[in-house]
């Protein structure tokens, strides 16, 4: 599987906007925890980062998508895609990616 194929499937696995919102919350929370760990030199923030990052995302998959997170099959691509999805959302360009991937079409 190429990354482009993974990305299309990743977007399909995140079709519900509530799941995407929980991913954004998780990604930003994990980033904040990493920053807090570095600034405060407190290892507990490092331990909290994966919980803060993955917890909300996995809740979204269980509650709204009813699918298995892509993290389990391709952890590096999944992390990159989480960051990519957040960046595209922040730039106002995620809608085009979703349309190209056929997400939201009936």
C-alpha positions as a LaTeX table, in Angstrom:
\begin{tabular}{lrrr}
\hline
Residue & $x$ (\AA) & $y$ (\AA) & $z$ (\AA) \\
\hline
Unk1 & 0.00 & 0.00 & 0.00 \\
Unk2 & 1.28 & 3.46 & $-0.84$ \\
Unk3 & 0.91 & 6.43 & 1.47 \\
Unk4 & $-1.60$ & 7.99 & $-0.95$ \\
Unk5 & $-3.77$ & 4.87 & $-0.63$ \\
Unk6 & $-3.39$ & 4.98 & 3.14 \\
Unk7 & $-4.32$ & 8.68 & 3.22 \\
Unk8 & $-7.52$ & 8.08 & 1.27 \\
Unk9 & $-8.48$ & 5.24 & 3.65 \\
Unk10 & $-7.48$ & 7.35 & 6.63 \\
Unk11 & $-9.85$ & 10.11 & 5.56 \\
Unk12 & $-12.61$ & 7.56 & 5.04 \\
Unk13 & $-12.05$ & 6.26 & 8.58 \\
Unk14 & $-12.51$ & 9.84 & 9.84 \\
Unk15 & $-15.70$ & 10.71 & 7.98 \\
Unk16 & $-17.60$ & 11.97 & 11.03 \\
Unk17 & $-16.64$ & 15.56 & 11.90 \\
Unk18 & $-16.95$ & 14.71 & 15.61 \\
Unk19 & $-14.20$ & 12.13 & 15.23 \\
Unk20 & $-12.01$ & 14.66 & 13.47 \\
Unk21 & $-12.68$ & 17.21 & 16.24 \\
Unk22 & $-11.63$ & 14.68 & 18.87 \\
Unk23 & $-8.46$ & 14.02 & 16.85 \\
Unk24 & $-7.67$ & 17.74 & 16.80 \\
Unk25 & $-8.22$ & 17.97 & 20.56 \\
Unk26 & $-6.03$ & 14.94 & 21.14 \\
Unk27 & $-3.23$ & 16.07 & 18.83 \\
Unk28 & $-3.12$ & 19.56 & 20.33 \\
Unk29 & $-3.30$ & 18.18 & 23.89 \\
Unk30 & $-0.43$ & 15.78 & 23.23 \\
Unk31 & 1.64 & 18.60 & 21.72 \\
Unk32 & 0.92 & 20.78 & 24.75 \\
Unk33 & 1.98 & 17.95 & 27.07 \\
Unk34 & 5.26 & 17.55 & 25.18 \\
Unk35 & 5.91 & 21.27 & 25.42 \\
Unk36 & 5.08 & 21.20 & 29.14 \\
Unk37 & 7.46 & 18.27 & 29.61 \\
Unk38 & 10.26 & 20.18 & 27.93 \\
Unk39 & 9.66 & 23.51 & 29.61 \\
Unk40 & 8.92 & 22.11 & 33.03 \\
Unk41 & 11.38 & 19.22 & 32.81 \\
Unk42 & 8.67 & 16.98 & 34.23 \\
Unk43 & 8.62 & 13.41 & 32.85 \\
Unk44 & 4.98 & 12.96 & 33.89 \\
Unk45 & 3.92 & 15.12 & 30.94 \\
Unk46 & 5.77 & 12.72 & 28.65 \\
Unk47 & 3.75 & 9.85 & 30.10 \\
Unk48 & 0.55 & 11.86 & 29.73 \\
Unk49 & 1.15 & 12.81 & 26.08 \\
Unk50 & 0.10 & 9.47 & 24.50 \\
Unk51 & $-2.97$ & 9.22 & 26.73 \\
Unk52 & $-3.99$ & 12.79 & 25.90 \\
Unk53 & $-3.31$ & 12.25 & 22.21 \\
Unk54 & $-4.81$ & 8.84 & 21.61 \\
Unk55 & $-7.60$ & 8.83 & 24.20 \\
Unk56 & $-9.95$ & 11.31 & 22.51 \\
Unk57 & $-9.16$ & 9.94 & 19.05 \\
Unk58 & $-9.95$ & 6.36 & 20.03 \\
Unk59 & $-13.16$ & 7.48 & 21.72 \\
Unk60 & $-14.20$ & 9.07 & 18.42 \\
Unk61 & $-13.56$ & 5.84 & 16.53 \\
Unk62 & $-15.54$ & 3.80 & 19.06 \\
Unk63 & $-18.45$ & 6.21 & 19.50 \\
Unk64 & $-18.90$ & 7.69 & 16.02 \\
Unk65 & $-17.03$ & 5.76 & 13.35 \\
Unk66 & $-17.39$ & 2.24 & 14.78 \\
Unk67 & $-14.05$ & 1.29 & 13.26 \\
Unk68 & $-10.54$ & 0.39 & 14.35 \\
Unk69 & $-8.04$ & 3.28 & 14.47 \\
Unk70 & $-5.44$ & 3.24 & 11.70 \\
Unk71 & $-2.73$ & 3.63 & 14.36 \\
Unk72 & $-2.59$ & $-0.11$ & 14.89 \\
Unk73 & $-1.69$ & $-0.97$ & 11.30 \\
Unk74 & 0.55 & 1.95 & 10.33 \\
Unk75 & 1.60 & 3.97 & 13.41 \\
Unk76 & 4.02 & 6.35 & 11.66 \\
Unk77 & 1.70 & 7.09 & 8.74 \\
Unk78 & $-1.17$ & 7.50 & 11.18 \\
Unk79 & 0.71 & 10.08 & 13.27 \\
Unk80 & 1.79 & 11.95 & 10.12 \\
Unk81 & $-1.82$ & 11.85 & 8.88 \\
Unk82 & $-3.15$ & 13.18 & 12.20 \\
Unk83 & $-0.81$ & 16.15 & 11.86 \\
Unk84 & $-1.63$ & 16.55 & 8.16 \\
Unk85 & $-5.39$ & 16.47 & 8.83 \\
Unk86 & $-5.05$ & 19.08 & 11.57 \\
Unk87 & $-2.90$ & 21.30 & 9.35 \\
Unk88 & $-5.33$ & 21.06 & 6.43 \\
Unk89 & $-8.24$ & 21.82 & 8.76 \\
Unk90 & $-6.45$ & 24.85 & 10.21 \\
Unk91 & $-5.66$ & 26.08 & 6.69 \\
Unk92 & $-9.27$ & 25.59 & 5.56 \\
Unk93 & $-8.24$ & 23.02 & 2.95 \\
Unk94 & $-9.49$ & 19.77 & 4.48 \\
Unk95 & $-12.83$ & 19.89 & 2.62 \\
Unk96 & $-11.11$ & 19.49 & $-0.74$ \\
Unk97 & $-9.14$ & 16.49 & 0.50 \\
Unk98 & $-12.30$ & 14.89 & 1.86 \\
Unk99 & $-14.09$ & 15.42 & $-1.45$ \\
Unk100 & $-11.17$ & 13.95 & $-3.43$ \\
Unk101 & $-11.24$ & 10.90 & $-1.15$ \\
Unk102 & $-15.01$ & 10.54 & $-1.65$ \\
Unk103 & $-15.77$ & 11.16 & 2.02 \\
Unk104 & $-19.28$ & 12.43 & 2.60 \\
Unk105 & $-20.62$ & 11.32 & $-0.78$ \\
Unk106 & $-23.70$ & 9.15 & $-0.84$ \\
\hline
\end{tabular}
